[in-house]
Amino acid sequence: MAVTVIYDDKPASAAGAQPQGDDLWMPLGELRAAAGWELKPEGLCRDERCVPIPPAQRDQFLRGDMVNLAALARRLGQPVVHDDAHAVWFFGESADARRSALASLKAPDFTLPDLEGKTHSLSDYRGRKVLLLSWASW
C-alpha cells in the first residue's frame, strides 16, 4: 500500500515507503519527489542545506537503498504525525523555522472565503493594516 507523505504542505505518494513504528523508511529514488531531500557524500541534502549523518547513527538513517525520513525530521526538530490506518505521514516545520517566522513579525499567508464565498488572501492586503478576528466554540 502506498504511503502519502505531506512535506512542505505538498502531498506525494510513496509506493515503496515502509512505515515501521515511528520510522518511515523510503527508497532513495522516491525521497526527492516526496520531500525534496537526496543522499550525497556530505549527508542528506536539500538544495544547499546538508545534514551530515553521524557514523555512529548511520543505521538509524540508512539501510541499503532506504532512508528513514522520520529520523531526519527528528534530527531537524520537525514534528511528525502519522495515521497508520490511512497510511499518511505529515512532516511539520522545524522549531527553528517557526522561531524565525515569529521573529520576522510577518503573518503567514492564508486564503479564506468571506460570507458570499469570495476568497481573500492575506497577501492581497500587504502594506495595509488588517484586523483579524477569530472565534472558536471551545
C-alpha positions in Angstrom: 0.0 0.0 0.0 1.4 3.4 -1.0 2.1 5.9 1.8 1.0 9.6 1.4 3.8 11.9 2.6 2.9 15.5 3.3 6.1 17.6 3.3 6.1 21.4 3.0 2.3 21.1 2.8 2.6 19.2 -0.5 1.3 15.6 -0.7 3.2 12.9 -2.5 2.6 9.2 -2.9 5.5 6.9 -2.0 4.8 3.4 -3.3 7.9 1.9 -1.8 7.8 3.5 1.6 7.7 1.2 4.6 6.4 2.5 7.9 7.9 0.8 11.0 6.5 2.2 14.2 7.6 5.9 14.3 10.0 5.5 11.4 9.3 5.9 7.8 11.8 4.1 5.5 11.7 5.3 1.9 13.6 4.2 -1.2 16.3 6.7 -2.1 14.6 7.0 -5.6 11.4 8.3 -4.0 12.9 10.6 -1.4 13.5 13.6 -3.6 10.0 13.5 -5.1 8.3 13.1 -1.7 10.3 15.5 0.4 13.0 17.2 -1.7 15.9 15.5 0.0 18.6 13.4 -1.6 21.7 11.5 -0.4 25.0 13.0 -1.2 28.5 12.3 0.2 28.0 15.2 2.6 24.8 13.6 4.0 21.1 14.2 3.3 20.8 17.4 1.3 18.0 19.6 0.2 19.1 22.4 -2.1 22.2 24.0 -0.4 21.4 22.6 3.0 23.1 19.3 4.0 22.6 17.3 7.2 25.6 15.1 8.0 24.8 11.6 9.1 26.8 10.7 12.2 28.7 7.5 11.6 27.5 6.1 15.0 23.9 6.6 14.0 24.1 5.6 10.3 21.9 2.6 10.8 19.1 4.9 12.1 19.2 6.8 8.9 20.2 4.4 6.2 19.6 0.7 5.4 20.7 -0.4 1.9 18.9 1.8 -0.6 16.3 3.0 2.1 16.4 6.2 4.1 14.5 7.0 7.3 12.7 10.3 6.7 11.3 10.4 10.2 14.8 10.1 11.7 15.9 13.1 9.6 12.8 15.0 10.7 13.6 14.3 14.4 17.2 15.5 13.8 15.9 18.7 12.3 13.4 19.2 15.1 10.4 18.8 12.8 7.2 17.4 14.3 6.0 14.2 12.6 2.4 12.9 12.8 1.3 9.7 11.1 -2.0 7.9 10.7 -1.2 4.2 10.1 -4.8 3.3 9.3 -4.8 5.7 6.3 -1.0 5.5 5.5 -0.5 9.2 5.8 2.6 10.9 7.2 2.8 14.7 7.9 6.1 16.5 8.5 5.7 20.0 10.0 8.1 22.9 10.1 11.1 22.8 12.3 11.1 24.8 15.6 13.9 26.9 14.1 11.8 27.8 11.0 8.8 28.6 13.2 11.0 30.7 15.5 12.4 32.7 12.6 8.9 33.3 11.2 7.7 34.6 14.5 10.8 36.9 14.9 10.1 38.4 11.5 6.6 39.6 12.8 5.2 38.7 9.3 1.9 36.7 9.4 1.9 33.7 7.2 -0.2 34.0 4.1 -3.6 32.2 4.0 -6.8 32.3 1.9 -10.3 32.1 3.3 -13.8 32.7 1.8 -16.0 35.5 3.0 -19.7 35.1 3.7 -20.5 35.4 0.0 -17.9 32.8 -1.0 -15.4 35.2 -2.5 -11.8 34.2 -1.5 -9.5 36.6 0.2 -5.8 36.1 0.8 -3.8 38.0 3.5 -1.2 38.8 0.9 -3.8 40.8 -1.0 -3.7 43.3 1.8 0.1 43.6 2.2 1.1 47.1 3.2 -2.3 47.9 4.7 -3.5 47.5 8.2 -5.6 44.4 8.7 -7.7 43.4 11.7 -8.0 39.6 12.0 -10.8 38.2 14.2 -11.1 34.6 15.1 -13.6 32.6 17.1 -13.8 29.1 18.4 -16.5 27.2 20.2 -14.2 25.5 22.7 
